[in-house]
Amino acid sequence: MKIDIESLSKSDFKPKYKSEESLGFGKIFTDRMFVIKYEKGAWQEPATIKKFSPVILDPSAICLHYGQTIFEGMKAYRTEDSHINLFRPEKNAARFNSSARRMMMVEFPPDAFIDGIKELLVLEKDWAPKSPGTSLYIRPTMIGTEPGLGVRPSTDYIFYIILSPSGPYFPEGFQCVKIFVSEFYIRAAPGGTGSAKTGGNYAASLLVGKEAEEHGCSQVLWLDAISKKYVEEVGASNIFFVYEDDIYTAPLTLGTILPGVTRESTIQLAKDMGFTVKEEALSIETVIEGIHSGKIAEVFMSGTAASIAPVGSLYYQNKEHIINNFEIGDISSKLYRTLSDIQYGRVDDHYGWIVPVC
Ligand SMILES: Cc1ncc(COP(=O)(O)O)c(C=O)c1O
């Protein structure tokens, strides 16, 4: 793919953030973005890396009315010697195209997906924060832009990549989170769009997110849509349970959960640490009973945002169920350390997961 790099004038450069501690998530964006359009049945080369600027849409654009929007969430990690690492970007490129197929959108070539990210990162690397746990968050996005009403797949698309310097997921240090179990609202049914990273899945989660907040919880745990019995995933993470000596996480087979890159990596790391990992559905009753009997010693989430995040309690049926005295478990800590050490280049990557950029 040919990429034109537009030169920016002095006034196009934004002031840099003042402190890395106050970055938060998704609040500021770097100077440039990557953009390419799909029209007349083809990606219109050259792609452009240009000033970060609004995307102009016709008010009737398909994405605005019928939800043809997909995205990815990835991070660029700054190593101690100031290089930039990507973590398994080919997995995100593949998931992006799987989302595209489900939403009847065009696919974007995986090599171009990774090259676009790399080129943009080379230009924007000074925006990557340095403090522990920080990163340059990467958001590849595609929307259907064809104007006109009437439900149909768009003929035209824009694919773009934006970058956002992000603070640590746990600004006050690695700690347990409280999770609200959604008993009424559901996220995805078999045959639906649960395994696609598409905007509507997240819009549908907002209402129960408010309920979770009212109960002091920062995340929602979804149960399966049919029986509301089996645990599936959390708002923006997959979830694992250490039950007796084994580690359980929901299977991908029903297509109702997002196949997390961190989930797949966590399964591999846990197996290599000697654990048996079972991709089997656990019922919420088993989980609650296990929390009280002590059979469940640890619960943790996995995702790009947090990497591994320990869960301190589940709010279910009007009651908070405390896990492991709200203390971080050894397995969660070990997985968190191992994964972060690989991502930030502190240990050798035996897996070939790291793609150094610059
Ligand atoms: C619904 C959902 N589940 C799981 C995940 C975790 O996926 P990953 O590990 O690829 O970030 C995410 C994050 O993108 C998500 O939005």
The ligand as an SDF file (V2000), in Angstrom:
LIG
                    3D

 16 16  0  0  0  0  0  0  0  0999 V2000
  -16.5750   -6.8560   24.7170 C   0  0  0  0  0  0  0  0  0  0  0  0
  -15.1200   -7.0990   24.8570 C   0  0  0  0  0  0  0  0  0  0  0  0
  -14.7100   -8.2960   25.2970 N   0  0  0  0  0  0  0  0  0  0  0  0
  -13.3890   -8.5880   25.4300 C   0  0  0  0  0  0  0  0  0  0  0  0
  -12.4160   -7.6490   25.1240 C   0  0  0  0  0  0  0  0  0  0  0  0
  -10.9720   -7.9980   25.2690 C   0  0  0  0  0  0  0  0  0  0  0  0
  -10.3610   -8.1230   24.0120 O   0  0  0  0  0  0  0  0  0  0  0  0
   -8.8130   -7.8620   23.8250 P   0  0  0  0  0  0  0  0  0  0  0  0
   -8.1110   -8.7580   24.7670 O   0  0  0  0  0  0  0  0  0  0  0  0
   -8.5400   -8.2000   22.4010 O   0  0  0  0  0  0  0  0  0  0  0  0
   -8.5870   -6.4280   24.1210 O   0  0  0  0  0  0  0  0  0  0  0  0
  -12.8060   -6.3810   24.6850 C   0  0  0  0  0  0  0  0  0  0  0  0
  -11.8100   -5.3640   24.3820 C   0  0  0  0  0  0  0  0  0  0  0  0
  -11.5980   -5.0100   23.2870 O   0  0  0  0  0  0  0  0  0  0  0  0
  -14.1960   -6.0980   24.5340 C   0  0  0  0  0  0  0  0  0  0  0  0
  -14.6120   -4.9000   24.0950 O   0  0  0  0  0  0  0  0  0  0  0  0
  1  2  1  0
  2  3  1  0
  2 15  2  0
  3  4  2  0
  4  5  1  0
  5  6  1  0
  5 12  2  0
  6  7  1  0
  7  8  1  0
  8  9  2  0
  8 10  1  0
  8 11  1  0
 12 13  1  0
 12 15  1  0
 13 14  2  0
 15 16  1  0
M  END
$$$$
